[in-house]
Structure formats: C-alpha cells, structure tokens
Amino acid sequence: MNYSDRYFFPPEWHDHEATWFTWPHNRNTWPTHLKDVQEALIRTISYISEVENVHLAVNDKETLRLLTNRFSNFSNHEKIFIHHIESNDAWARDHGALFVFDKSAKRIALNFKYNAWGGKYPPFNKDNEIALRMAEVFNAEVVHFDYVLEGGALDFNGSGLLLSTTECLLNSNRNGTSSKESVQKYLTEIFEVDELIWLENGIEGDDTDGHIDEIARFISDEKIIIMKEDHSDHANFKNLMNNYQNLIESDLAKKRNIEIIPLRMPQTIHDPNVGVLPASYANFYFANEILLFPQFGCKADSYNIGILREHIQDRDIIPFSSNALVQGLGGLHCLTQQIPKSH
C-alpha cells in the first residue's frame, strides 16, 4: 500500500449508520452472569435504537426467533436487524471489521486477524469470520491484513493521532516480536494517522494485555480522558500514574495542545473465582446523540459523569450499570463496533 492510499478511521463520535453487537452466549465467559449480561445488552439496544440502527449477530435460529419477538415490542423495532451469524464469543470490538473510508470517501471493511488476545480463549474460528459477514451486510469491499489487531487496542481522534499501548501492540503473542518503530510504521501506512501517542501498561484483571479502551480515550480531537488511581497502595496505582505522567509530558500532546482530563478509577470489584475485575470508566461508547457511560455503584460514578458533562455538551450522557458485563473481563465498549455513516 502506498502512503497516499491510507484509510481514514473516523473517531467514534463521527455519525454512525449503525452499531454492531454479537449476542453473548458463551457460559465460559459469564459462568454466573450470562442472563444479566444478556438483559444489559437488551437495555443497551433499547437506548441505541433510539438514535441509530442496531445490527445483532446471534448464534442460532432459536435465539433469533426469541429476540425478534422480544424486540417487536420496542418502539424502534424497525431499526433493529438480527442476523444468524455464528460466533465463539461476544466481543465485537475486537473480532469485528474496522470500517474506514478510502480517498474517494468509499466505506471499506478492514479484516485483521483475531486470535482471542494471544490465543487465550480458543476456539475463535467463528469469530474470525464475522468481519466478512459484517462487510456483506453493509455491502462493503473487504481489505484483508495478515496481521493480528483488535479494535479495542486503538483509539483515533480523526485528526491524525492514534492512541495505543506498548503492552498490547508490542506483545509477542499477537504478531511475534516487533519493535515500536516497526509497529508504528505499519499502522501509519494503513491508517490516515501521522503519529501515535504510546502509553504503556493496562489495568489489573485486563486479559487483553492493556487495551487502550480501559485506560485512556479521545473525547474530541483535542481532549483525552485518562484513568488515575487515587490510592497509592492499589495494584493499578503505579501503571496508571506512569501512563498519566507519560501523557502530560508527551511532546506530541503538547505540540497538538491536547487537554488531558483525569478520571478516577472505580472501587475495586473482586470476584472470588477470577480475582480483580477490569472495571474502568474509559470503557464508554459514543452513539449518535448519546454517550453510554459505565457505572459501578460507587462514589466515583457521579464524580466522573460530572467531569464528562463539563467536557461533552453535544450529546446526552446516559449512565449504564456495567457490573454484570465486567464479570466477563470486558465492558460496554468491548461489545460494540460502530459502522460510520457514509456521506
């Protein structure tokens, strides 16, 4: 690919045609909370279908029938499209196609390889086919890459910057041993970005090896929220403080006049069978006219939503309970994949 042929990845707040979900069904992911997660996803779909179309991949025809009946009572049921597409798990952010635009403003589906975060959760063969099915649904040309890359590892501002972590993108369990320089060169040749802002390590309990959507996110082209841990004795304190210091001292962030907005981490959520769960307020989701914002039933909920409302005034911020979702070691953003609207 020539450098001039790079693809534009719209920021998440760009107008959407739709949001894509893959229905949660894997009891190994949610041994005790699967029903709660399914109900949480139905609530999410009710919110999002108010403002854009929703596409949902389901694993079997019986689920398709049951959900078709369930959604028929929704006021916006005509905006909900259910597809019989088999899957291994529900994490559409990572197994889904990445929809971008080429130089002629044509929407393209990028199909990267998916290996369940370094082969941690086999099998993942069905998940690896979902990007192709998504492209069919949206009648998009597919560009294939023989490279492992997950959507949750990347955050774009739409103005030439990409935010990610060394823990994930340089991890040998994805594409073998790679240098920061080689990965940056590879990504800047594919995507219409000029530079990467690199953070380092993720939060405790995160099995994705440091996905950026648990740590820091663009909320506009010139603003980044970043998670901080207030308690110096907490396992997350050192890594998150290091990320924060790296960001505020970043020459690139200074050059671009990026405003850095810290948010407080939630109270630790501990599962006796799993350990510390990766609860984070960074795992929010922009849909048209709204932002769905995680809540964990602790004091930081209201503090952080207040901060966001100061900085995001062009859409409603909807609090969304994420306690059940995080039992599967992921969150709301991890379950979504936006389909940007063609213009």
C-alpha positions as CSV (number, residue, x, y, z in Angstrom):
1,M,0.0,0.0,0.0
2,N,1.3,3.5,-0.9
3,Y,1.4,6.0,1.9
4,S,-1.1,8.2,0.0
5,D,-3.6,5.3,0.0
6,R,-4.1,5.3,3.7
7,Y,-7.6,4.7,5.2
8,F,-9.4,7.3,7.3
9,F,-10.7,5.8,10.6
10,P,-13.4,8.2,11.8
11,P,-13.5,9.0,15.5
12,E,-16.2,7.2,17.4
13,W,-18.3,10.4,17.7
14,H,-18.5,10.6,13.9
15,D,-22.1,10.0,12.7
16,H,-23.0,6.3,12.7
17,E,-25.2,4.4,10.4
18,A,-25.4,1.6,13.0
19,T,-23.9,-0.2,15.9
20,W,-23.0,-3.9,15.6
21,F,-23.2,-6.4,18.5
22,T,-22.6,-10.1,18.8
23,W,-25.0,-11.7,21.2
24,P,-23.5,-13.0,24.4
25,H,-23.9,-16.8,24.7
26,N,-20.6,-18.2,26.0
27,R,-21.1,-19.5,29.5
28,N,-17.3,-19.9,30.0
29,T,-17.1,-16.1,29.7
30,W,-20.0,-15.4,32.1
31,P,-20.5,-18.6,34.2
32,T,-22.9,-17.0,36.7
33,H,-23.9,-13.7,35.0
34,L,-24.9,-14.6,31.4
35,K,-28.6,-13.8,31.8
36,D,-27.7,-10.5,33.5
37,V,-25.4,-9.6,30.6
38,Q,-28.0,-10.5,28.0
39,E,-30.5,-8.3,29.7
40,A,-27.9,-5.5,29.9
41,L,-27.3,-5.8,26.2
42,I,-31.1,-5.6,25.5
43,R,-31.2,-2.4,27.6
44,T,-28.2,-1.1,25.5
45,I,-30.0,-1.9,22.3
46,S,-33.1,0.0,23.5
47,Y,-31.0,3.1,24.1
48,I,-29.0,2.9,20.9
49,S,-32.0,2.1,18.6
50,E,-33.5,5.5,19.7
51,V,-30.7,7.2,17.8
52,E,-29.3,4.8,15.1
53,N,-29.8,1.3,13.6
54,V,-28.6,-1.7,15.6
55,H,-27.3,-4.9,14.0
56,L,-27.1,-8.1,16.1
57,A,-25.4,-11.3,15.2
58,V,-26.9,-14.4,17.0
59,N,-25.5,-17.9,17.2
60,D,-28.6,-19.9,16.4
61,K,-32.1,-19.6,14.9
62,E,-33.9,-20.1,18.2
63,T,-32.2,-17.1,19.7
64,L,-33.1,-15.2,16.5
65,R,-36.7,-16.1,16.9
66,L,-36.8,-15.2,20.6
67,L,-35.1,-11.9,20.2
68,T,-37.2,-11.0,17.2
69,N,-40.3,-11.5,19.4
70,R,-38.7,-9.5,22.3
71,F,-37.7,-6.6,20.1
72,S,-41.1,-6.5,18.3
73,N,-42.4,-4.6,21.4
74,F,-39.7,-1.9,21.1
75,S,-40.9,1.4,19.8
76,N,-37.9,1.4,17.3
77,H,-38.0,-2.3,16.4
78,E,-37.7,-1.4,12.7
79,K,-34.2,-0.1,13.4
80,I,-33.0,-3.5,14.9
81,F,-31.7,-6.1,12.5
82,I,-30.9,-9.6,13.7
83,H,-28.6,-11.9,11.7
84,H,-27.9,-15.6,12.1
85,I,-24.1,-15.5,12.2
86,E,-22.3,-18.0,14.4
87,S,-19.7,-16.8,16.9
88,N,-17.5,-18.1,19.7
89,D,-18.0,-15.1,22.0
90,A,-19.5,-11.6,22.2
91,W,-16.5,-9.2,21.9
92,A,-17.4,-7.4,18.6
93,R,-15.0,-4.5,19.2
94,D,-12.1,-7.0,18.7
95,H,-13.5,-9.6,16.3
96,G,-15.5,-7.2,14.1
97,A,-14.5,-5.5,10.9
98,L,-13.0,-2.0,11.2
99,F,-14.9,0.3,8.9
100,V,-12.9,3.1,7.4
101,F,-13.1,5.4,4.3
102,D,-10.7,5.5,1.4
103,K,-9.6,8.6,-0.5
104,S,-12.8,8.6,-2.6
105,A,-14.9,8.5,0.7
106,K,-15.9,4.9,-0.1
107,R,-16.6,2.9,3.0
108,I,-14.3,-0.1,3.3
109,A,-14.2,-3.0,5.8
110,L,-10.7,-3.9,7.1
111,N,-10.3,-7.5,8.1
112,F,-7.5,-8.1,10.5
113,K,-6.7,-11.5,12.1
114,Y,-8.2,-12.2,15.5
115,N,-6.6,-14.7,17.9
116,A,-8.5,-14.1,21.2
117,W,-5.9,-11.9,22.7
118,G,-2.9,-14.0,22.1
119,G,-4.6,-17.4,21.9
120,K,-6.0,-17.2,25.5
121,Y,-9.5,-18.4,24.7
122,P,-9.8,-21.0,21.9
123,P,-11.6,-21.7,19.8
124,F,-12.0,-18.4,17.9
125,N,-12.5,-19.7,14.3
126,K,-16.1,-18.5,14.1
127,D,-15.2,-15.0,15.5
128,N,-12.6,-14.8,12.7
129,E,-15.3,-15.0,10.1
130,I,-17.6,-12.3,11.5
131,A,-15.8,-9.4,9.8
132,L,-16.5,-10.9,6.4
133,R,-20.2,-11.2,7.3
134,M,-20.4,-7.7,8.5
135,A,-18.9,-6.5,5.2
136,E,-21.6,-8.4,3.4
137,V,-24.4,-6.9,5.5
138,F,-23.1,-3.4,4.7
139,N,-22.1,-4.1,1.1
140,A,-18.6,-3.0,1.8
141,E,-15.4,-4.0,0.0
142,V,-13.1,-6.0,2.2
143,V,-9.3,-5.4,2.6
144,H,-7.5,-8.3,4.3
145,F,-4.5,-8.0,6.5
146,D,-2.3,-10.9,7.7
147,Y,-1.8,-9.2,11.0
148,V,-3.5,-9.6,14.4
149,L,-5.1,-6.4,15.6
150,E,-8.1,-5.7,17.8
151,G,-10.3,-2.6,17.7
152,G,-10.1,-2.2,21.5
153,A,-6.3,-1.6,21.1
154,L,-6.8,1.6,19.1
155,D,-8.3,5.0,19.7
156,F,-8.4,7.6,16.9
157,N,-9.1,11.3,17.1
158,G,-9.9,11.8,13.4
159,S,-7.2,14.5,13.1
160,G,-4.1,12.4,12.6
161,L,-3.5,10.9,16.1
162,L,-3.8,7.3,17.3
163,L,-3.6,6.3,20.9
164,S,-2.5,2.8,22.0
165,T,-0.3,0.9,24.4
166,T,3.1,-0.9,24.1
167,E,1.8,-3.7,26.3
168,C,-0.7,-4.7,23.6
169,L,0.7,-3.7,20.3
170,L,4.2,-5.0,21.1
171,N,3.1,-8.2,22.7
172,S,4.7,-11.2,21.1
173,N,1.5,-13.2,21.4
174,R,0.0,-11.2,18.5
175,N,2.5,-10.9,15.7
176,G,5.7,-12.1,17.1
177,T,8.4,-9.8,18.4
178,S,8.1,-6.3,17.0
179,S,9.7,-3.0,17.7
180,K,7.8,0.1,18.5
181,E,9.2,1.7,15.3
182,S,8.1,-1.2,13.1
183,V,4.5,-1.3,14.5
184,Q,4.2,2.5,14.2
185,K,5.4,2.4,10.6
186,Y,2.9,-0.4,9.8
187,L,-0.1,1.3,11.3
188,T,0.7,4.8,9.9
189,E,0.9,3.2,6.4
190,I,-2.5,1.7,6.8
191,F,-4.4,4.4,8.7
192,E,-4.5,8.1,7.9
193,V,-2.7,9.0,11.1
194,D,0.5,11.0,11.4
195,E,1.7,9.9,14.8
196,L,1.0,7.5,17.7
197,I,0.7,8.5,21.3
198,W,2.1,5.5,23.2
199,L,1.0,4.6,26.7
200,E,2.4,1.6,28.4
201,N,0.5,-0.9,30.6
202,G,-3.1,-1.7,31.3
203,I,-5.1,-2.3,34.4
204,E,-5.3,-5.3,36.8
205,G,-7.6,-8.1,35.6
206,D,-7.4,-7.0,31.9
207,D,-6.8,-10.1,29.9
208,T,-6.4,-8.2,26.6
209,D,-2.8,-7.2,27.5
210,G,-3.5,-3.5,28.0
211,H,-6.2,-2.4,25.6
212,I,-6.4,1.4,25.4
213,D,-10.2,1.4,25.9
214,E,-9.6,0.5,29.6
215,I,-7.1,3.3,30.1
216,A,-7.5,6.4,28.0
217,R,-9.8,7.7,25.2
218,F,-10.2,10.7,23.0
219,I,-13.5,12.5,23.7
220,S,-12.7,15.1,21.0
221,D,-9.8,15.7,18.6
222,E,-8.1,17.8,21.3
223,K,-9.2,16.1,24.6
224,I,-8.2,12.8,26.2
225,I,-9.6,11.3,29.3
226,I,-7.2,9.1,31.3
227,M,-7.8,6.8,34.2
228,K,-6.0,7.5,37.5
229,E,-6.0,5.5,40.7
230,D,-6.2,7.7,43.9
231,H,-4.9,5.1,46.3
232,S,-1.1,4.7,46.3
233,D,-1.3,1.1,47.7
234,H,-3.6,-0.1,44.9
235,A,-2.2,-2.5,42.3
236,N,-3.2,-0.1,39.5
237,F,-1.6,3.0,41.0
238,K,1.9,2.7,39.5
239,N,0.9,1.8,36.0
240,L,-1.8,4.4,35.7
241,M,0.4,7.1,37.2
242,N,3.1,6.2,34.8
243,N,0.6,6.5,31.9
244,Y,-0.6,9.8,33.1
245,Q,2.9,11.2,33.5
246,N,3.9,10.0,30.1
247,L,0.8,11.6,28.6
248,I,1.2,15.0,30.2
249,E,4.9,15.1,29.4
250,S,4.4,13.9,25.8
251,D,5.9,16.3,23.3
252,L,3.3,15.2,20.9
253,A,0.4,16.0,23.2
254,K,1.9,19.4,24.0
255,K,2.5,20.2,20.3
256,R,-1.1,19.3,19.5
257,N,-2.4,21.2,22.6
258,I,-4.2,18.1,23.8
259,E,-6.1,18.7,27.0
260,I,-5.7,15.8,29.4
261,I,-8.6,15.1,31.8
262,P,-8.1,12.5,34.6
263,L,-11.0,10.4,35.8
264,R,-11.0,8.4,39.0
265,M,-10.9,4.6,38.9
266,P,-13.9,2.8,40.4
267,Q,-13.8,1.0,43.7
268,T,-12.1,-2.4,43.2
269,I,-14.5,-5.2,42.1
270,H,-13.3,-8.6,43.1
271,D,-14.7,-11.9,42.0
272,P,-13.8,-14.9,44.3
273,N,-13.3,-17.2,41.3
274,V,-11.5,-14.8,39.0
275,G,-9.8,-12.1,41.1
276,V,-9.8,-8.4,40.4
277,L,-12.1,-7.4,37.5
278,P,-11.0,-4.8,34.9
279,A,-13.7,-2.2,35.8
280,S,-12.9,1.2,34.1
281,Y,-14.9,4.3,33.2
282,A,-12.8,4.6,30.0
283,N,-14.9,1.7,28.5
284,F,-17.7,4.1,27.4
285,Y,-19.4,4.2,24.0
286,F,-20.3,7.1,21.7
287,A,-23.5,6.6,19.7
288,N,-25.4,9.2,17.7
289,E,-26.5,12.0,20.1
290,I,-25.7,9.9,23.3
291,L,-22.8,8.6,25.2
292,L,-23.3,5.4,27.3
293,F,-21.2,5.7,30.4
294,P,-20.2,2.8,32.8
295,Q,-21.4,2.9,36.4
296,F,-20.2,0.5,39.1
297,G,-22.2,1.5,42.1
298,C,-19.5,3.6,43.9
299,K,-18.7,7.2,44.6
300,A,-16.6,7.7,41.5
301,D,-19.7,7.1,39.3
302,S,-21.2,10.6,39.9
303,Y,-17.8,12.3,40.1
304,N,-16.7,11.1,36.7
305,I,-20.0,11.6,35.0
306,G,-19.9,15.2,36.2
307,I,-16.5,15.7,34.7
308,L,-17.6,14.3,31.4
309,R,-20.7,16.5,31.3
310,E,-18.4,19.5,31.6
311,H,-16.5,18.5,28.5
312,I,-19.1,16.7,26.4
313,Q,-22.1,19.0,25.8
314,D,-23.3,18.0,22.4
315,R,-25.0,14.8,23.5
316,D,-26.8,13.2,26.4
317,I,-24.6,11.1,28.8
318,I,-26.5,8.0,29.9
319,P,-25.3,6.2,33.0
320,F,-25.2,2.5,32.4
321,S,-24.6,-0.2,35.0
322,S,-21.6,-2.3,34.0
323,N,-21.2,-4.6,37.0
324,A,-22.5,-7.7,35.2
325,L,-20.5,-7.0,32.0
326,V,-17.2,-6.7,33.8
327,Q,-17.7,-10.2,35.2
328,G,-16.6,-11.4,31.7
329,L,-13.5,-9.3,31.9
330,G,-14.8,-6.7,29.5
331,G,-17.2,-3.8,29.2
332,L,-19.7,-2.0,27.1
333,H,-17.2,-0.6,24.6
334,C,-15.8,-4.1,24.1
335,L,-19.2,-5.4,23.0
336,T,-19.8,-2.7,20.4
337,Q,-18.5,-1.9,16.9
338,Q,-19.6,1.3,15.2
339,I,-20.5,1.5,11.5
340,P,-19.7,5.0,10.4
341,K,-22.2,6.7,8.1
342,S,-21.2,7.3,4.5
343,H,-21.6,10.8,3.3
